[in-house]
Amino acid sequence: MTKTATIYRMVMADHICPSGLKALDLLKRNGYTIDDHPLKDRAAVDAFKAQHDVQTTPQIFIDGARIGGFDALSEFFGKPVATKEALTYRPVIALFAVAFALAVAITWVSRGTVFAGQTVGWFISVSMVLLGLQKLQDIEKFATMFLNYDLLAQRWVRYGYVYPFIETGAGLLMTAGVLTWLSAPVALVAASIGAVSVFKAVYVDKRELKCACVGGDSRVPLGFVSLTENLMMIGMAVWMLVAMW
């Protein structure tokens, strides 16, 4: 049997509803024949809302029954949309995956092979740069979240505003392999403070917090990933200091 759905969505000269387009795509991918009703002006939108007693568009109907908007449609197909408060490791997984790919690319360009001993070091230093970049997008939000658990920031608030520059700068210098006498000790101190702070907040005080590691809008839980980030920085800094001597 042919599966059919009806959708009402905003398609105005100055605004095409993104949720409406996503709903169309989801219906098509699930094999539905779609009766599309674009609402082309504000009067049409208001009239539709009044007629069906709804507050938002798009609205999807299947077999004559109203399903709701895009989120409701996703739940209908067993693919609920994550809420803004839902915790997830997806941002750090994506970041570390890209960092590793960049480390491999650097290795290929500089060494002519996909992997060498230096690849691990570049992976860590590139990760530092990408993590710092996330924090630099909105330093105010990062600093606010950072204050929840970082021990030095709680004693010296301005440290929360300085830290993104420390992490990014140290990562860039480590990637380039220059000024190691400066980048390695700075990274070692900052990462050590971070590791102690995370360990105390999570494993001693048993607090459930969000990690500021990927910026102030992070939904990543504070814990193993945050501790790993700092331990990687410590390892990289120690390795570079030993290599100097």
C-alpha positions as CSV (number, residue, x, y, z in Angstrom):
1,M,0.0,0.0,0.0
2,T,1.1,3.6,-0.8
3,K,2.0,5.5,2.4
4,T,0.9,9.1,2.2
5,A,1.4,12.1,4.5
6,T,0.3,15.7,4.4
7,I,2.5,18.5,5.6
8,Y,1.8,22.2,6.1
9,R,5.0,24.3,6.3
10,M,6.2,27.9,5.9
11,V,7.6,28.8,2.5
12,M,7.7,32.6,2.4
13,A,9.7,35.0,0.4
14,D,11.9,35.8,3.4
15,H,11.8,32.5,5.3
16,I,11.7,28.9,4.4
17,C,11.2,26.8,7.5
18,P,14.2,24.5,8.1
19,S,12.1,22.1,10.2
20,G,9.7,21.8,7.3
21,L,12.5,20.8,4.9
22,K,13.8,18.3,7.4
23,A,10.3,16.8,7.8
24,L,9.9,16.5,4.1
25,D,13.2,14.7,3.8
26,L,12.4,12.4,6.7
27,L,9.0,11.4,5.2
28,K,10.7,10.8,1.8
29,R,13.4,8.6,3.3
30,N,10.6,6.5,5.0
31,G,8.8,5.9,1.7
32,Y,5.9,8.4,2.0
33,T,4.1,10.1,-0.8
34,I,3.8,13.6,0.4
35,D,0.9,16.1,-0.1
36,D,2.8,19.3,0.4
37,H,1.0,22.5,1.4
38,P,3.4,25.5,1.5
39,L,2.1,28.4,3.6
40,K,3.3,31.4,1.6
41,D,2.5,34.4,3.8
42,R,1.8,35.3,7.4
43,A,-2.0,35.3,6.9
44,A,-1.9,31.7,5.6
45,V,0.2,30.7,8.6
46,D,-2.1,32.4,11.1
47,A,-5.2,30.9,9.5
48,F,-3.8,27.4,9.5
49,K,-2.8,27.7,13.2
50,A,-6.2,29.0,14.1
51,Q,-8.0,26.2,12.1
52,H,-6.0,23.4,13.7
53,D,-5.5,25.0,17.1
54,V,-1.7,24.7,16.9
55,Q,1.1,27.1,17.9
56,T,3.8,26.1,15.4
57,T,4.5,24.9,12.0
58,P,5.4,22.6,10.3
59,Q,2.5,20.2,11.1
60,I,2.4,16.7,9.6
61,F,-0.7,14.5,9.2
62,I,-0.5,10.7,8.5
63,D,-3.7,8.8,7.7
64,G,-5.7,11.8,8.7
65,A,-4.2,11.9,12.2
66,R,-2.0,14.9,13.2
67,I,1.5,13.8,14.2
68,G,2.8,17.2,15.0
69,G,6.1,19.0,14.1
70,F,9.5,17.6,13.1
71,D,10.4,16.5,16.6
72,A,7.1,14.6,16.9
73,L,7.6,13.0,13.5
74,S,11.1,11.9,14.5
75,E,9.7,10.2,17.5
76,F,6.9,8.6,15.3
77,F,9.7,7.0,13.3
78,G,11.6,5.9,16.4
79,K,14.3,8.6,16.0
80,P,13.7,11.0,18.9
81,V,15.6,14.3,18.7
82,A,18.0,14.9,21.5
83,T,17.1,17.7,23.8
84,K,19.4,20.6,24.5
85,E,19.9,19.3,28.0
86,A,20.8,15.7,27.0
87,L,24.4,14.8,27.8
88,T,26.5,13.5,24.9
89,Y,30.1,12.7,24.0
90,R,29.5,13.3,20.3
91,P,31.3,16.7,20.1
92,V,34.5,15.4,21.6
93,I,34.4,12.2,19.5
94,A,34.1,14.3,16.4
95,L,36.8,16.7,17.5
96,F,39.3,13.9,18.3
97,A,38.5,12.1,15.1
98,V,39.2,15.2,13.0
99,A,42.4,15.8,15.1
100,F,43.6,12.3,14.3
101,A,42.9,12.8,10.6
102,L,44.8,16.0,10.6
103,A,47.7,14.4,12.4
104,V,47.8,11.6,9.7
105,A,47.6,14.3,7.0
106,I,50.6,16.2,8.5
107,T,52.5,12.9,8.8
108,W,51.8,12.2,5.1
109,V,52.9,15.6,4.0
110,S,56.1,15.7,6.2
111,R,57.1,12.1,6.3
112,G,55.5,10.5,3.2
113,T,53.7,7.9,5.3
114,V,50.4,7.7,7.1
115,F,51.8,7.0,10.5
116,A,55.0,7.6,12.4
117,G,56.0,8.1,16.0
118,Q,55.4,11.8,15.7
119,T,51.8,11.2,14.6
120,V,50.7,10.7,18.2
121,G,52.3,13.9,19.2
122,W,50.7,15.8,16.4
123,F,47.4,14.2,17.3
124,I,47.6,15.6,20.9
125,S,48.9,19.1,19.8
126,V,46.2,19.4,17.1
127,S,43.6,18.3,19.6
128,M,44.7,21.1,21.9
129,V,44.4,23.7,19.1
130,L,40.9,22.4,18.2
131,L,39.8,22.3,21.9
132,G,41.1,25.8,22.4
133,L,39.3,27.1,19.3
134,Q,36.0,25.8,20.7
135,K,36.6,27.7,23.9
136,L,37.6,30.9,22.0
137,Q,34.2,31.0,20.2
138,D,32.6,32.4,23.4
139,I,35.2,33.0,26.1
140,E,32.6,34.4,28.5
141,K,30.4,31.2,28.4
142,F,33.5,29.0,28.7
143,A,34.9,31.0,31.7
144,T,31.5,30.7,33.5
145,M,31.3,27.0,33.1
146,F,35.0,26.6,33.9
147,L,34.5,28.3,37.2
148,N,32.3,25.4,38.3
149,Y,35.2,23.1,38.8
150,D,38.7,24.5,38.0
151,L,40.6,25.1,41.2
152,L,42.8,27.9,40.0
153,A,40.0,29.8,38.2
154,Q,38.0,29.7,41.5
155,R,40.9,31.5,43.2
156,W,41.8,33.7,40.2
157,V,38.7,34.3,38.0
158,R,40.7,35.8,35.1
159,Y,42.4,32.5,34.6
160,G,39.2,31.2,33.0
161,Y,39.6,33.9,30.3
162,V,43.3,33.2,29.8
163,Y,43.1,29.4,29.6
164,P,41.8,29.2,26.0
165,F,44.8,31.2,24.8
166,I,47.2,29.0,26.7
167,E,45.8,25.8,25.3
168,T,45.6,27.1,21.7
169,G,49.0,28.8,21.8
170,A,50.7,25.8,23.4
171,G,49.1,23.5,20.8
172,L,50.3,25.6,17.9
173,L,53.8,25.8,19.2
174,M,53.9,22.1,19.9
175,T,52.6,21.3,16.4
176,A,55.3,23.5,14.9
177,G,57.9,22.1,17.2
178,V,59.2,25.5,18.2
179,L,59.7,27.4,21.5
180,T,59.4,24.1,23.3
181,W,61.1,25.6,26.4
182,L,58.0,27.9,26.7
183,S,55.1,25.7,25.4
184,A,55.9,22.5,27.2
185,P,56.1,23.9,30.8
186,V,53.1,26.1,30.3
187,A,51.0,23.2,29.0
188,L,52.3,21.0,31.8
189,V,51.3,23.4,34.5
190,A,47.9,24.2,33.0
191,A,47.1,20.5,32.3
192,S,48.2,19.4,35.8
193,I,45.9,21.9,37.4
194,G,43.1,20.8,35.1
195,A,43.6,17.1,35.9
196,V,43.6,17.7,39.6
197,S,40.5,19.9,39.4
198,V,38.5,17.4,37.3
199,F,39.6,14.5,39.6
200,K,38.5,16.4,42.7
201,A,35.1,17.5,41.2
202,V,34.1,14.2,39.8
203,Y,35.8,11.4,41.8
204,V,36.2,13.1,45.2
205,D,33.3,15.5,45.5
206,K,31.1,13.3,43.3
207,R,29.6,16.3,41.5
208,E,27.7,15.9,38.2
209,L,28.8,18.8,36.0
210,K,29.1,19.6,32.3
211,C,32.6,19.9,30.9
212,A,33.8,23.2,29.4
213,C,36.3,21.3,27.3
214,V,34.5,22.0,24.0
215,G,33.2,25.4,25.0
216,G,30.6,27.1,27.1
217,D,27.6,25.4,25.4
218,S,29.0,22.0,26.0
219,R,26.7,19.1,26.8
220,V,29.6,16.8,27.5
221,P,29.6,15.4,31.0
222,L,32.6,16.2,33.1
223,G,34.6,13.1,33.8
224,F,36.8,10.6,32.0
225,V,37.0,12.6,28.7
226,S,38.0,15.8,30.5
227,L,40.6,14.0,32.6
228,T,41.9,12.3,29.4
229,E,42.3,15.7,27.7
230,N,44.5,17.0,30.5
231,L,46.5,13.7,30.8
232,M,47.2,13.9,27.1
233,M,48.5,17.4,27.5
234,I,50.7,16.4,30.4
235,G,52.1,13.4,28.5
236,M,52.8,15.6,25.5
237,A,54.5,18.3,27.6
238,V,56.7,15.7,29.5
239,W,57.7,14.0,26.3
240,M,58.8,17.3,24.7
241,L,60.7,18.3,27.8
242,V,62.5,15.0,27.9
243,A,63.3,15.3,24.2
244,M,64.9,18.7,24.8
245,W,67.5,17.1,27.1
